[in-house]
Amino acid sequence: MDLFSAPAHDSARQRVAELTQLIDRYNYEYYMNDKSLVSDFEFDALLRELIDLESQYPELSLPTSPTRRVGGEVNKTFRQVAHRLPMLSLGNTYSIEEIEEFEARTRKLLDGIPFTYTCELKYDGVAIGLTYRRGELVQAVTRGNGTVGDDITSNARTIPTIPLKLRGHFPADFEARGEVVYPFEAFEAMNRQREADGDEPFANPRNAASGSLKLQNSAECAKRKLLFCMYFMMFPDGGEALEPQFGTHFGRLEAAKQMGFKVQPYIRECKDITEIKAFIDHWDTARWQLPFGIDGVVIKVNQTDLWDRLGMTAKSPRWAIAYKFKAERVSTPLKEVTYQVGRTGVVTPVANMQPVWLGGTTVKRATLNNADFMAKLDIREGDYLLVEKGGEIIPKIVGVDLDQRKPGARPIAYTQVCPVCGTPLVRAEGEAGFYCPNQDGCQPQLLGHLEHFVSRKAMDIDSLGSERLKMLYDAGLVHNVADLYDLRRDQLVGLESTTLVRNQESALGIDDAEAKALPRSATIQEKGADNILKALEASKQVPFERVLFALGIRYVGEVGAKKLARYFGNIDALMAANVMELAMVEDVGEVTAVAIFDYFNNPQHRLIVQRLKTAGLQMEVVDNRISNVLEGMTIVVSGTFDHFSREEIKTSIEQHGGKASGSISGKTTYLLAGAKVGPEKLKKAEKLGVPLLTEEEYLKMIQGSEQ
Ligand code: IVH
């Protein structure tokens, strides 16, 4: 539905069709066949043209358009949807004997009927079900509890290996099930970026895949490089299952490949237990070479007409079973325990061990997590440690090999001082680990502090990454955030990095050869220096609330900083506040209030704030109110607009005294509806009797107020 645009001309209609076809083909070749038919630049230009045409003529924008891959739809909550057929789980086992039993039992139950098995990988990700009607993706749902899951369609559309439109011959109505996985390389890159942005990294690729599918903004999901591995095709209405190519599981996946699904090439048809065991043996070691995680192998009866005959146990089908790989485990001598200081001052003990081959890599270091973990293991000098590697990349210490402990071995005492700066460590009450309290003098903490300051959600100085900050620090140019604003061009040009910076993971157990080492020398050129100075200059416009967040006061996050900024209005009032006054602010508890008070009572911090103020950073809330014409109104914005971006129109609402909100409720005054307004929003507005407002009407409302 569109409130402004003229009906599409035939020429536009034709161009949209052409562009769609071209882009679909380029996407297909790129993601399915690893073939790049055009340059990124050309591809982007075509996509841009299609996006523009679709926003001009919204009636031409179909749910299967390749522009949907870019995302942009926002889901505050995910609708719960019942699965048409339950999403079952499989019986699983770690024992080869049980696989032999499964095979013998199946043969016995089928009593002489000829049949085969398929063996395939058990992907370690998140299961989803995709419904296709007349060749179009109409719905994507997570497994949930097996009966009801979350509708994640808009996020699923952004995954390039999920076809939006099928090719060739396809059943009219079916469901494709599979696993969304996060390939290792993309996972590591994303986590590095998160750390640089000051966000908590994901613990493993599975959690990251799951978190990505639940992102509220599908444009964010589009940036995650997720992969969909299809492993199952089913027909809720039964009919098509009778067509011959759908008579075997293998045939179904072959057919799916022809329809445009990316089916992993690792499936094999096996005729007996010997072939099944060979498949398992192969992948038990070959798994470490895969670009994504698997945690086992799935064995299914290939002939789908036998599935009903074999039936179900209480929870899982009798025609399939999962063999799960045991985590690989080795025992290796501990050489010494060293300690790492993180960006926030937290000290992590690391076990340095005799190098040992484990799951495809040499392991020589692994984290001992914290003081409590070490105490629980009761590690002694000369002990052998038990190290495991499961489906994931990072080796884990799971215990001490007590059989090899020497009599009288002495316990290892936890360090009492910071390994970097020598400051006595402290332990916050109830916490598992120690930290170094020397925030302003301990190198990793200083660097962490600088990284936080320049990060996207803080001052957003993206020309200063962690490597450059380290260069500036090593050169003695920057020791605190205020020093950044004293940098001169002549100091920057020609500055070289000589140290080899490794990321944290290498120290925590990834083999050296795998560790991503940054370039040995990276000189700052003239253009780079100009960019840094420009970005620093631009950061002087960053609003006060973000400057406050950037200071990195313990416990003061983005939201807290916003509330403090609004409450006190400027830095002087905030610095003058006592603990009681600070605790008056919504969401500021006593612990945070004390942390803020302590921060500003430190003369060094006061000096830094003073220097930042002199440099021209925003130290007060700027009242950018234009009028009060929208006072008391709550306006929900949806769709695209001619005169504003979505963010701009929200800012405009606030500048005129209104409140911009994301979801419609009984309290909503208007739904400000642009082109491509969300159909769910329209429905809800109608249901609750919330009136619509067009962009033109909105402009009239606020223009009147300015005269
Ligand atoms: S078949 C009824 N095949 O493992 C059969 N499952 O408990 C449906 N999984 O939740 C599952 N890789 O998410 C099948 N190649 C594969 C699989 C696979 C991973 C997951 C699936 C399910 C669990 C089995």
Residues whose N, C-alpha, C, O or C-beta is under 5 A from the ligand:
A	BS01	IVH	L88 S89 L90 E120 L121 K122 Y123 A127 E179 Y231 V298
